[in-house]
Amino acid sequence: MLRFFEKIGEDFLYYLNQAGRMGIFLFSSLIAIFKPPHKISQIIKQIYVIGTLSIFVIIFTGTFTGMVLGLQGYNTLRKFGAVGLLGSAVALGLIRELGPVLTALMVTGRAGSAVCAEIGIMRNSEQIDALDCMAIDPIKYIVSPKFIAGIISLPLLTAIFDVVGIGGGYIIGVGLLGANKGAYFTSMYKDVAFDDIYMGIVKSLCFGVLIIWICAAKGYFMHLERNGGFGAEGVSRVTTNAVVMSSIAILLFDYFLTSVLL
């Protein structure tokens, strides 16, 4: 019985310490974003890695998501004689919810894992310790360009997802199933308001911060993780944990932001 309570106390202290460490890391990273000088070349490189290299998977996912929405929306609205609202149904579903969430999940799997593995390998090979020895702030040098790139890239990728998703819904709803072309775009124009677009932008910005924060922190503190440690196996475990934790955080914050912004 004593061992049971000892284990509970040990877990509580571990997760409390981890939460404090993650919070301090986020605060330090956000402060570093506003501290000059900025290496523009590093920021551009990270935008390419996080944003540009994710465009293909975003276009592919967005197109088929829109096609599914067009198919399901048409068959549902047809039962109520409201096929003319298909455009607004597809657009609102993408702009307010599916666009930001699925974009963030795709970027987490493609770029977030790479961010965690890269920083984890730097920690594993003592490159971060070498920066400390040279009086170079590792967070400013390594993490802040990734934060800036994530904040810039996620809203742009979400916009691409939304546009191609609406196009996918048009292909299925209008091109394949025969919905009225004019009604598709007219309902979209009438029902999509600035508040809907604003919600999507806010969500994408928050998800960009979440992804880089969790994935970078997991790699940065991999030697302090309970299931981390050093070596290739440690990097793989920490990277897996970072992707899972980021995905869960995205879904939790999606509900929270929706409840606040609605």
DRENPA-3360 file (N, C-alpha, C; in nm, 2 decimals, always signed):
BEGIN
1 = MLRFFEKI = +0.08/-0.12/+0.00/+0.00/+0.00/+0.00/+0.09/+0.13/+0.00 ~ +0.20/+0.12/+0.08/+0.29/+0.24/+0.08/+0.35/+0.26/-0.05 ~ +0.38/+0.15/-0.12/+0.45/+0.17/-0.25/+0.35/+0.23/-0.35 ~ +0.22/+0.20/-0.34/+0.12/+0.25/-0.43/+0.11/+0.40/-0.42 ~ +0.10/+0.45/-0.29/+0.10/+0.60/-0.27/+0.23/+0.66/-0.31 ~ +0.34/+0.59/-0.29/+0.47/+0.65/-0.34/+0.47/+0.66/-0.49 ~ +0.41/+0.57/-0.56/+0.41/+0.57/-0.71/+0.32/+0.69/-0.75 ~ +0.21/+0.71/-0.68/+0.12/+0.82/-0.72/+0.19/+0.95/-0.70;
9 = GEDFLYYL = +0.26/+0.97/-0.59/+0.33/+1.09/-0.56/+0.45/+1.11/-0.66 ~ +0.51/+1.00/-0.70/+0.62/+1.01/-0.79/+0.57/+1.06/-0.93 ~ +0.46/+1.00/-0.97/+0.40/+1.04/-1.10/+0.35/+1.18/-1.10 ~ +0.29/+1.22/-0.99/+0.24/+1.36/-0.98/+0.36/+1.46/-0.99 ~ +0.47/+1.44/-0.92/+0.58/+1.53/-0.92/+0.65/+1.53/-1.06 ~ +0.65/+1.41/-1.13/+0.71/+1.40/-1.26/+0.63/+1.49/-1.36 ~ +0.50/+1.47/-1.36/+0.41/+1.54/-1.46/+0.41/+1.69/-1.42 ~ +0.41/+1.73/-1.29/+0.41/+1.87/-1.25/+0.54/+1.93/-1.30;
17 = NQAGRMGI = +0.65/+1.86/-1.28/+0.78/+1.91/-1.33/+0.78/+1.92/-1.48 ~ +0.73/+1.83/-1.55/+0.72/+1.83/-1.70/+0.63/+1.95/-1.75 ~ +0.52/+1.97/-1.68/+0.44/+2.08/-1.72/+0.51/+2.22/-1.70 ~ +0.58/+2.23/-1.59/+0.65/+2.35/-1.56/+0.76/+2.37/-1.67 ~ +0.83/+2.26/-1.70/+0.94/+2.27/-1.80/+0.88/+2.31/-1.93 ~ +0.77/+2.25/-1.97/+0.71/+2.29/-2.10/+0.66/+2.43/-2.10 ~ +0.61/+2.48/-1.99/+0.56/+2.62/-1.99/+0.68/+2.72/-2.00 ~ +0.78/+2.69/-1.93/+0.90/+2.78/-1.94/+0.96/+2.78/-2.08;
25 = FLFSSLIA = +0.96/+2.66/-2.14/+1.01/+2.65/-2.28/+0.93/+2.73/-2.37 ~ +0.80/+2.72/-2.36/+0.71/+2.80/-2.45/+0.73/+2.95/-2.43 ~ +0.74/+2.99/-2.30/+0.76/+3.14/-2.27/+0.90/+3.18/-2.33 ~ +1.00/+3.10/-2.31/+1.13/+3.14/-2.36/+1.13/+3.15/-2.51 ~ +1.06/+3.05/-2.57/+1.06/+3.05/-2.72/+0.99/+3.17/-2.78 ~ +0.87/+3.21/-2.72/+0.80/+3.32/-2.76/+0.88/+3.45/-2.74 ~ +0.95/+3.46/-2.63/+1.03/+3.58/-2.61/+1.14/+3.59/-2.71 ~ +1.20/+3.47/-2.74/+1.31/+3.47/-2.84/+1.27/+3.51/-2.98;
33 = IFKPPHKI = +1.14/+3.49/-3.01/+1.09/+3.54/-3.14/+1.11/+3.69/-3.16 ~ +1.09/+3.76/-3.05/+1.09/+3.91/-3.06/+1.23/+3.97/-3.03 ~ +1.33/+3.88/-3.00/+1.46/+3.93/-2.97/+1.55/+3.93/-3.10 ~ +1.59/+4.05/-3.14/+1.68/+4.06/-3.26/+1.82/+4.01/-3.21 ~ +1.91/+3.97/-3.31/+1.88/+3.97/-3.46/+1.81/+3.84/-3.50 ~ +1.75/+3.84/-3.62/+1.68/+3.72/-3.67/+1.76/+3.68/-3.80 ~ +1.79/+3.55/-3.81/+1.85/+3.50/-3.93/+1.74/+3.46/-4.03 ~ +1.73/+3.55/-4.12/+1.62/+3.54/-4.22/+1.64/+3.41/-4.30;
41 = SQIIKQIY = +1.76/+3.37/-4.33/+1.79/+3.25/-4.41/+1.74/+3.13/-4.34 ~ +1.75/+3.12/-4.20/+1.70/+3.01/-4.12/+1.55/+3.01/-4.12 ~ +1.49/+3.12/-4.11/+1.34/+3.13/-4.11/+1.29/+3.08/-4.25 ~ +1.35/+3.13/-4.36/+1.31/+3.08/-4.49/+1.32/+2.93/-4.51 ~ +1.44/+2.88/-4.46/+1.46/+2.74/-4.47/+1.35/+2.66/-4.39 ~ +1.32/+2.71/-4.27/+1.21/+2.64/-4.19/+1.08/+2.65/-4.26 ~ +1.05/+2.76/-4.32/+0.92/+2.78/-4.39/+0.91/+2.68/-4.51 ~ +1.03/+2.66/-4.57/+1.03/+2.56/-4.68/+1.01/+2.42/-4.63;
49 = VIGTLSIF = +1.08/+2.38/-4.51/+1.07/+2.25/-4.46/+0.93/+2.22/-4.40 ~ +0.88/+2.32/-4.32/+0.75/+2.30/-4.26/+0.63/+2.32/-4.35 ~ +0.64/+2.43/-4.43/+0.53/+2.47/-4.52/+0.53/+2.42/-4.66 ~ +0.64/+2.45/-4.73/+0.64/+2.42/-4.88/+0.64/+2.27/-4.90 ~ +0.72/+2.19/-4.82/+0.72/+2.05/-4.84/+0.59/+1.98/-4.79 ~ +0.50/+2.05/-4.73/+0.38/+1.99/-4.68/+0.26/+2.02/-4.78 ~ +0.29/+2.10/-4.89/+0.18/+2.14/-4.98/+0.12/+2.02/-5.05 ~ +0.20/+1.93/-5.09/+0.14/+1.82/-5.17/+0.05/+1.74/-5.08;
57 = VIIFTGTF = +0.08/+1.70/-4.96/+0.00/+1.62/-4.88/-0.13/+1.70/-4.84 ~ -0.11/+1.84/-4.82/-0.23/+1.92/-4.79/-0.33/+1.92/-4.91 ~ -0.27/+1.94/-5.03/-0.36/+1.94/-5.15/-0.43/+1.81/-5.17 ~ -0.36/+1.70/-5.15/-0.41/+1.57/-5.17/-0.52/+1.54/-5.06 ~ -0.49/+1.57/-4.94/-0.59/+1.55/-4.83/-0.71/+1.64/-4.84 ~ -0.69/+1.77/-4.88/-0.79/+1.87/-4.89/-0.89/+1.83/-5.00 ~ -0.83/+1.79/-5.12/-0.92/+1.75/-5.23/-1.01/+1.64/-5.20 ~ -0.96/+1.53/-5.14/-1.05/+1.42/-5.11/-1.14/+1.45/-4.99;
65 = TGMVLGLQ = -1.10/+1.53/-4.90/-1.19/+1.57/-4.79/-1.31/+1.65/-4.85 ~ -1.28/+1.74/-4.94/-1.39/+1.81/-5.00/-1.48/+1.72/-5.09 ~ -1.42/+1.63/-5.15/-1.50/+1.53/-5.23/-1.59/+1.45/-5.14 ~ -1.54/+1.41/-5.03/-1.63/+1.33/-4.94/-1.74/+1.42/-4.88 ~ -1.71/+1.55/-4.85/-1.81/+1.64/-4.80/-1.91/+1.66/-4.91 ~ -1.87/+1.68/-5.03/-1.96/+1.70/-5.14/-2.06/+1.58/-5.16 ~ -2.00/+1.46/-5.15/-2.08/+1.34/-5.17/-2.18/+1.32/-5.06 ~ -2.13/+1.33/-4.93/-2.22/+1.31/-4.82/-2.32/+1.43/-4.80;
73 = GYNTLRKF = -2.27/+1.55/-4.83/-2.36/+1.66/-4.82/-2.47/+1.66/-4.92 ~ -2.44/+1.62/-5.04/-2.54/+1.61/-5.15/-2.65/+1.51/-5.11 ~ -2.61/+1.39/-5.07/-2.71/+1.29/-5.04/-2.79/+1.32/-4.91 ~ -2.73/+1.39/-4.82/-2.81/+1.43/-4.70/-2.90/+1.55/-4.73 ~ -2.85/+1.65/-4.80/-2.94/+1.77/-4.83/-3.05/+1.73/-4.93 ~ -3.03/+1.63/-5.01/-3.13/+1.59/-5.11/-3.25/+1.54/-5.04 ~ -3.24/+1.48/-4.93/-3.35/+1.43/-4.85/-3.45/+1.54/-4.80 ~ -3.39/+1.66/-4.79/-3.46/+1.77/-4.74/-3.49/+1.88/-4.85;
81 = GAVGLLGS = -3.46/+1.84/-4.97/-3.48/+1.93/-5.08/-3.40/+2.06/-5.07 ~ -3.28/+2.05/-5.01/-3.19/+2.17/-4.99/-3.06/+2.15/-5.06 ~ -3.05/+2.09/-5.17/-2.92/+2.07/-5.24/-2.86/+2.20/-5.28 ~ -2.94/+2.31/-5.29/-2.88/+2.44/-5.32/-2.79/+2.49/-5.21 ~ -2.80/+2.44/-5.09/-2.71/+2.48/-4.98/-2.58/+2.40/-4.97 ~ -2.56/+2.32/-5.07/-2.44/+2.23/-5.07/-2.31/+2.31/-5.06 ~ -2.30/+2.42/-5.14/-2.18/+2.50/-5.13/-2.15/+2.56/-5.00 ~ -2.25/+2.61/-4.93/-2.22/+2.67/-4.80/-2.19/+2.56/-4.70;
89 = AVALGLIR = -2.25/+2.44/-4.71/-2.23/+2.33/-4.62/-2.08/+2.29/-4.63 ~ -2.03/+2.27/-4.75/-1.89/+2.23/-4.78/-1.80/+2.34/-4.73 ~ -1.82/+2.46/-4.76/-1.73/+2.57/-4.73/-1.72/+2.59/-4.58 ~ -1.84/+2.59/-4.51/-1.84/+2.62/-4.36/-1.77/+2.50/-4.29 ~ -1.80/+2.38/-4.34/-1.73/+2.26/-4.27/-1.58/+2.27/-4.28 ~ -1.54/+2.31/-4.40/-1.39/+2.32/-4.42/-1.33/+2.44/-4.35 ~ -1.39/+2.56/-4.36/-1.33/+2.68/-4.31/-1.32/+2.68/-4.16 ~ -1.43/+2.63/-4.10/-1.44/+2.65/-3.95/-1.38/+2.53/-3.88;
97 = ELGPVLTA = -1.38/+2.41/-3.93/-1.34/+2.29/-3.86/-1.24/+2.21/-3.93 ~ -1.28/+2.14/-4.04/-1.19/+2.04/-4.10/-1.07/+2.10/-4.16 ~ -1.07/+2.22/-4.21/-0.95/+2.27/-4.27/-0.84/+2.29/-4.17 ~ -0.86/+2.37/-4.06/-0.75/+2.39/-3.96/-0.71/+2.26/-3.89 ~ -0.81/+2.17/-3.86/-0.77/+2.05/-3.78/-0.70/+1.95/-3.87 ~ -0.75/+1.92/-3.99/-0.68/+1.82/-4.07/-0.54/+1.87/-4.12 ~ -0.53/+2.00/-4.15/-0.41/+2.06/-4.19/-0.31/+2.04/-4.07 ~ -0.35/+2.08/-3.95/-0.26/+2.06/-3.84/-0.21/+1.92/-3.81;
105 = LMVTGRAG = -0.31/+1.83/-3.83/-0.27/+1.68/-3.81/-0.17/+1.64/-3.92 ~ -0.20/+1.68/-4.04/-0.10/+1.64/-4.15/+0.04/+1.70/-4.13 ~ +0.04/+1.83/-4.09/+0.17/+1.89/-4.06/+0.24/+1.83/-3.94 ~ +0.16/+1.79/-3.84/+0.22/+1.72/-3.73/+0.29/+1.59/-3.77 ~ +0.22/+1.51/-3.85/+0.28/+1.39/-3.90/+0.40/+1.40/-3.99 ~ +0.39/+1.51/-4.08/+0.50/+1.52/-4.17/+0.61/+1.61/-4.12 ~ +0.58/+1.72/-4.06/+0.69/+1.82/-4.02/+0.72/+1.82/-3.87 ~ +0.61/+1.80/-3.79/+0.63/+1.80/-3.65/+0.72/+1.69/-3.60;
113 = SAVCAEIG = +0.71/+1.57/-3.66/+0.79/+1.46/-3.63/+0.94/+1.49/-3.67 ~ +0.96/+1.56/-3.78/+1.09/+1.59/-3.82/+1.16/+1.69/-3.73 ~ +1.08/+1.79/-3.68/+1.13/+1.89/-3.59/+1.18/+1.82/-3.46 ~ +1.09/+1.73/-3.41/+1.13/+1.66/-3.28/+1.25/+1.57/-3.30 ~ +1.26/+1.50/-3.41/+1.37/+1.41/-3.44/+1.50/+1.49/-3.46 ~ +1.49/+1.60/-3.53/+1.61/+1.69/-3.55/+1.67/+1.74/-3.42 ~ +1.58/+1.80/-3.34/+1.63/+1.85/-3.21/+1.67/+1.74/-3.12 ~ +1.60/+1.63/-3.12/+1.64/+1.52/-3.04/+1.78/+1.46/-3.07;
121 = IMRNSEQI = +1.81/+1.46/-3.20/+1.94/+1.41/-3.25/+2.05/+1.51/-3.21 ~ +2.01/+1.64/-3.21/+2.11/+1.74/-3.17/+2.14/+1.73/-3.02 ~ +2.03/+1.70/-2.94/+2.05/+1.68/-2.80/+2.13/+1.55/-2.78 ~ +2.10/+1.45/-2.85/+2.17/+1.32/-2.84/+2.32/+1.33/-2.87 ~ +2.35/+1.41/-2.97/+2.49/+1.42/-3.01/+2.56/+1.54/-2.94 ~ +2.50/+1.60/-2.84/+2.55/+1.70/-2.76/+2.58/+1.84/-2.84 ~ +2.51/+1.86/-2.95/+2.52/+1.98/-3.02/+2.46/+2.10/-2.94 ~ +2.35/+2.07/-2.87/+2.29/+2.17/-2.79/+2.38/+2.21/-2.67;
129 = DALDCMAI = +2.44/+2.12/-2.61/+2.54/+2.15/-2.51/+2.65/+2.23/-2.56 ~ +2.70/+2.20/-2.68/+2.81/+2.28/-2.74/+2.77/+2.42/-2.76 ~ +2.64/+2.45/-2.80/+2.59/+2.59/-2.82/+2.59/+2.66/-2.69 ~ +2.55/+2.59/-2.58/+2.56/+2.65/-2.45/+2.70/+2.69/-2.41 ~ +2.79/+2.60/-2.44/+2.93/+2.63/-2.41/+2.99/+2.75/-2.48 ~ +2.93/+2.77/-2.60/+2.98/+2.89/-2.68/+2.89/+3.01/-2.65 ~ +2.81/+3.01/-2.54/+2.73/+3.12/-2.50/+2.63/+3.16/-2.61 ~ +2.58/+3.06/-2.69/+2.48/+3.08/-2.79/+2.35/+3.02/-2.73;
137 = DPIKYIVS = +2.24/+3.10/-2.73/+2.11/+3.05/-2.68/+2.06/+2.95/-2.77 ~ +2.05/+2.82/-2.73/+1.99/+2.72/-2.82/+1.85/+2.75/-2.87 ~ +1.77/+2.80/-2.78/+1.63/+2.83/-2.81/+1.62/+2.93/-2.92 ~ +1.70/+3.04/-2.90/+1.70/+3.15/-3.01/+1.75/+3.10/-3.14 ~ +1.86/+3.02/-3.13/+1.93/+2.97/-3.25/+1.85/+2.86/-3.33 ~ +1.79/+2.77/-3.25/+1.73/+2.65/-3.31/+1.58/+2.65/-3.31 ~ +1.52/+2.70/-3.20/+1.37/+2.68/-3.19/+1.30/+2.80/-3.25 ~ +1.34/+2.92/-3.23/+1.27/+3.04/-3.27/+1.24/+3.05/-3.42;
145 = PKFIAGII = +1.34/+3.01/-3.51/+1.30/+3.01/-3.65/+1.19/+2.91/-3.68 ~ +1.18/+2.80/-3.61/+1.08/+2.70/-3.63/+0.94/+2.75/-3.59 ~ +0.94/+2.83/-3.47/+0.82/+2.89/-3.43/+0.76/+2.99/-3.53 ~ +0.85/+3.07/-3.58/+0.81/+3.17/-3.68/+0.76/+3.11/-3.80 ~ +0.83/+3.00/-3.85/+0.79/+2.93/-3.97/+0.65/+2.86/-3.95 ~ +0.63/+2.80/-3.83/+0.50/+2.74/-3.80/+0.39/+2.84/-3.80 ~ +0.41/+2.95/-3.74/+0.31/+3.06/-3.73/+0.27/+3.11/-3.87 ~ +0.37/+3.12/-3.96/+0.35/+3.17/-4.09/+0.29/+3.06/-4.18;
153 = SLPLLTAI = +0.34/+2.94/-4.17/+0.30/+2.83/-4.26/+0.16/+2.78/-4.24 ~ +0.12/+2.76/-4.11/-0.01/+2.69/-4.09/-0.13/+2.76/-4.14 ~ -0.14/+2.90/-4.12/-0.26/+2.96/-4.19/-0.26/+2.95/-4.34 ~ -0.14/+2.96/-4.40/-0.13/+2.95/-4.55/-0.17/+2.81/-4.60 ~ -0.12/+2.71/-4.53/-0.15/+2.57/-4.56/-0.30/+2.55/-4.54 ~ -0.36/+2.61/-4.43/-0.50/+2.59/-4.41/-0.58/+2.66/-4.52 ~ -0.54/+2.77/-4.57/-0.61/+2.84/-4.68/-0.61/+2.75/-4.81 ~ -0.49/+2.69/-4.83/-0.48/+2.60/-4.95/-0.57/+2.48/-4.93;
161 = FDVVGIGG = -0.58/+2.43/-4.81/-0.66/+2.31/-4.79/-0.81/+2.35/-4.81 ~ -0.85/+2.47/-4.76/-0.99/+2.51/-4.78/-1.03/+2.53/-4.93 ~ -0.94/+2.59/-5.00/-0.96/+2.62/-5.14/-0.98/+2.49/-5.22 ~ -0.88/+2.40/-5.21/-0.88/+2.28/-5.28/-1.00/+2.19/-5.23 ~ -1.03/+2.20/-5.10/-1.15/+2.12/-5.05/-1.28/+2.17/-5.11 ~ -1.30/+2.30/-5.13/-1.42/+2.35/-5.19/-1.42/+2.31/-5.34 ~ -1.30/+2.31/-5.40/-1.29/+2.26/-5.54/-1.33/+2.11/-5.55 ~ -1.29/+2.03/-5.45/-1.32/+1.89/-5.45/-1.47/+1.87/-5.43;
169 = GYIIGVGL = -1.53/+1.95/-5.34/-1.68/+1.94/-5.33/-1.75/+1.98/-5.45 ~ -1.70/+2.08/-5.53/-1.76/+2.12/-5.65/-1.75/+2.01/-5.76 ~ -1.64/+1.95/-5.76/-1.62/+1.84/-5.86/-1.72/+1.73/-5.84 ~ -1.74/+1.69/-5.72/-1.84/+1.58/-5.69/-1.98/+1.63/-5.70 ~ -2.01/+1.74/-5.62/-2.15/+1.79/-5.61/-2.21/+1.84/-5.74 ~ -2.13/+1.92/-5.81/-2.18/+1.98/-5.94/-2.14/+1.90/-6.06 ~ -2.01/+1.86/-6.07/-1.97/+1.79/-6.19/-2.02/+1.65/-6.20 ~ -2.02/+1.57/-6.09/-2.06/+1.43/-6.09/-2.21/+1.41/-6.06;
177 = LGANKGAY = -2.26/+1.48/-5.96/-2.40/+1.46/-5.91/-2.50/+1.55/-5.97 ~ -2.45/+1.66/-6.03/-2.55/+1.75/-6.10/-2.61/+1.86/-6.03 ~ -2.55/+1.90/-5.91/-2.61/+2.01/-5.84/-2.59/+2.14/-5.92 ~ -2.67/+2.24/-5.89/-2.66/+2.36/-5.97/-2.53/+2.44/-5.94 ~ -2.46/+2.48/-6.05/-2.33/+2.55/-6.03/-2.35/+2.68/-5.96 ~ -2.45/+2.76/-6.01/-2.48/+2.89/-5.95/-2.52/+2.89/-5.81 ~ -2.60/+2.79/-5.77/-2.65/+2.78/-5.63/-2.53/+2.74/-5.54 ~ -2.44/+2.66/-5.59/-2.32/+2.62/-5.51/-2.24/+2.74/-5.47;
185 = FTSMYKDV = -2.21/+2.83/-5.56/-2.13/+2.94/-5.52/-2.21/+3.05/-5.46 ~ -2.34/+3.07/-5.49/-2.42/+3.17/-5.43/-2.45/+3.14/-5.29 ~ -2.48/+3.02/-5.25/-2.50/+2.98/-5.11/-2.37/+3.00/-5.03 ~ -2.26/+2.97/-5.09/-2.13/+2.99/-5.02/-2.11/+3.14/-5.00 ~ -2.14/+3.23/-5.10/-2.12/+3.37/-5.09/-2.21/+3.43/-4.98 ~ -2.33/+3.38/-4.97/-2.43/+3.43/-4.88/-2.40/+3.39/-4.73 ~ -2.36/+3.27/-4.71/-2.36/+3.21/-4.58/-2.22/+3.22/-4.51 ~ -2.11/+3.23/-4.59/-1.98/+3.23/-4.53/-1.95/+3.38/-4.49;
193 = AFDDIYMG = -1.93/+3.40/-4.36/-1.91/+3.54/-4.31/-1.76/+3.55/-4.27 ~ -1.72/+3.67/-4.24/-1.58/+3.70/-4.19/-1.55/+3.63/-4.06 ~ -1.65/+3.61/-3.97/-1.63/+3.54/-3.85/-1.59/+3.40/-3.87 ~ -1.64/+3.34/-3.97/-1.61/+3.20/-4.00/-1.46/+3.19/-4.05 ~ -1.42/+3.28/-4.13/-1.28/+3.29/-4.18/-1.19/+3.32/-4.06 ~ -1.23/+3.41/-3.98/-1.15/+3.45/-3.86/-1.13/+3.33/-3.77 ~ -1.23/+3.25/-3.75/-1.22/+3.13/-3.66/-1.12/+3.04/-3.72 ~ -1.12/+3.02/-3.85/-1.02/+2.93/-3.91/-0.88/+2.98/-3.90;
201 = IVKSLCFG = -0.86/+3.11/-3.91/-0.73/+3.17/-3.90/-0.68/+3.16/-3.75 ~ -0.76/+3.19/-3.66/-0.72/+3.18/-3.52/-0.68/+3.04/-3.48 ~ -0.76/+2.94/-3.53/-0.73/+2.80/-3.50/-0.60/+2.76/-3.56 ~ -0.57/+2.80/-3.69/-0.45/+2.76/-3.75/-0.33/+2.82/-3.69 ~ -0.34/+2.95/-3.64/-0.23/+3.01/-3.57/-0.20/+2.94/-3.44 ~ -0.30/+2.90/-3.36/-0.29/+2.83/-3.24/-0.23/+2.69/-3.26 ~ -0.28/+2.63/-3.36/-0.22/+2.49/-3.39/-0.08/+2.50/-3.43 ~ -0.04/+2.60/-3.51/+0.10/+2.62/-3.55/+0.19/+2.63/-3.43;
209 = VLIIWICA = +0.15/+2.71/-3.33/+0.23/+2.72/-3.20/+0.23/+2.59/-3.13 ~ +0.11/+2.52/-3.12/+0.11/+2.40/-3.05/+0.20/+2.29/-3.10 ~ +0.20/+2.28/-3.24/+0.28/+2.17/-3.30/+0.43/+2.20/-3.27 ~ +0.48/+2.32/-3.30/+0.62/+2.34/-3.28/+0.66/+2.34/-3.13 ~ +0.57/+2.39/-3.05/+0.60/+2.39/-2.90/+0.62/+2.25/-2.85 ~ +0.52/+2.16/-2.88/+0.53/+2.03/-2.82/+0.64/+1.95/-2.88 ~ +0.65/+1.95/-3.02/+0.75/+1.87/-3.09/+0.89/+1.92/-3.05 ~ +0.91/+2.05/-3.05/+1.05/+2.10/-3.02/+1.08/+2.07/-2.88;
217 = AKGYFMHL = +0.99/+2.09/-2.78/+1.02/+2.07/-2.64/+1.05/+1.92/-2.61 ~ +0.97/+1.83/-2.68/+1.00/+1.69/-2.66/+1.14/+1.65/-2.70 ~ +1.18/+1.70/-2.82/+1.32/+1.68/-2.86/+1.42/+1.74/-2.77 ~ +1.39/+1.87/-2.73/+1.49/+1.94/-2.65/+1.52/+1.88/-2.52 ~ +1.41/+1.83/-2.46/+1.42/+1.77/-2.32/+1.42/+1.61/-2.33 ~ +1.46/+1.55/-2.44/+1.44/+1.41/-2.45/+1.52/+1.33/-2.34 ~ +1.63/+1.39/-2.30/+1.71/+1.33/-2.19/+1.65/+1.33/-2.06 ~ +1.54/+1.41/-2.04/+1.47/+1.41/-1.92/+1.34/+1.34/-1.92;
225 = ERNGGFGA = +1.30/+1.29/-2.04/+1.18/+1.21/-2.06/+1.19/+1.08/-1.99 ~ +1.08/+1.03/-1.93/+1.08/+0.90/-1.86/+1.10/+0.79/-1.96 ~ +1.04/+0.80/-2.08/+1.06/+0.70/-2.18/+1.15/+0.74/-2.29 ~ +1.23/+0.84/-2.26/+1.33/+0.89/-2.36/+1.46/+0.83/-2.35 ~ +1.56/+0.91/-2.30/+1.69/+0.87/-2.29/+1.77/+0.90/-2.41 ~ +1.89/+0.84/-2.42/+1.98/+0.87/-2.54/+1.98/+0.76/-2.64 ~ +2.03/+0.78/-2.75/+2.04/+0.68/-2.86/+1.93/+0.69/-2.96 ~ +1.94/+0.61/-3.06/+1.84/+0.61/-3.17/+1.70/+0.57/-3.12;
233 = EGVSRVTT = +1.70/+0.47/-3.03/+1.58/+0.42/-2.98/+1.50/+0.53/-2.90 ~ +1.58/+0.61/-2.82/+1.52/+0.72/-2.74/+1.46/+0.82/-2.83 ~ +1.53/+0.86/-2.94/+1.48/+0.96/-3.04/+1.35/+0.91/-3.10 ~ +1.34/+0.78/-3.13/+1.22/+0.73/-3.20/+1.11/+0.73/-3.10 ~ +1.13/+0.69/-2.97/+1.02/+0.69/-2.87/+0.97/+0.84/-2.85 ~ +1.06/+0.93/-2.83/+1.03/+1.07/-2.80/+0.95/+1.13/-2.92 ~ +0.99/+1.10/-3.04/+0.92/+1.15/-3.16/+0.78/+1.09/-3.17 ~ +0.77/+0.96/-3.14/+0.63/+0.91/-3.14/+0.54/+0.97/-3.04;
241 = NAVVMSSI = +0.60/+0.99/-2.92/+0.52/+1.06/-2.81/+0.48/+1.20/-2.85 ~ +0.58/+1.27/-2.92/+0.55/+1.41/-2.96/+0.43/+1.42/-3.06 ~ +0.43/+1.33/-3.15/+0.32/+1.33/-3.26/+0.19/+1.29/-3.19 ~ +0.19/+1.20/-3.10/+0.06/+1.16/-3.03/+0.01/+1.27/-2.95 ~ +0.10/+1.33/-2.87/+0.07/+1.44/-2.78/+0.02/+1.56/-2.86 ~ +0.08/+1.59/-2.97/+0.04/+1.71/-3.05/-0.09/+1.68/-3.11 ~ -0.12/+1.56/-3.16/-0.25/+1.53/-3.22/-0.36/+1.55/-3.12 ~ -0.34/+1.49/-3.00/-0.44/+1.51/-2.89/-0.46/+1.65/-2.85;
249 = AILLFDYF = -0.35/+1.73/-2.84/-0.36/+1.87/-2.80/-0.44/+1.95/-2.91 ~ -0.42/+1.91/-3.04/-0.49/+1.98/-3.15/-0.64/+1.96/-3.13 ~ -0.68/+1.84/-3.11/-0.83/+1.80/-3.09/-0.88/+1.87/-2.97 ~ -0.81/+1.87/-2.86/-0.86/+1.94/-2.74/-0.88/+2.09/-2.76 ~ -0.77/+2.15/-2.81/-0.78/+2.29/-2.83/-0.88/+2.33/-2.94 ~ -0.91/+2.24/-3.03/-1.01/+2.27/-3.13/-1.15/+2.28/-3.07 ~ -1.18/+2.20/-2.97/-1.30/+2.21/-2.90/-1.31/+2.34/-2.82 ~ -1.20/+2.36/-2.75/-1.19/+2.48/-2.66/-1.21/+2.61/-2.74;
257 = LTSVLL = -1.13/+2.62/-2.86/-1.14/+2.74/-2.94/-1.28/+2.75/-3.00 ~ -1.34/+2.64/-3.04/-1.47/+2.65/-3.10/-1.58/+2.70/-3.00 ~ -1.57/+2.65/-2.88/-1.66/+2.69/-2.77/-1.64/+2.84/-2.74 ~ -1.52/+2.89/-2.75/-1.49/+3.03/-2.72/-1.53/+3.12/-2.84 ~ -1.50/+3.08/-2.96/-1.52/+3.17/-3.08/-1.67/+3.16/-3.13 ~ -1.74/+3.06/-3.10/-1.88/+3.05/-3.16/-1.97/+3.16/-3.10;
% end
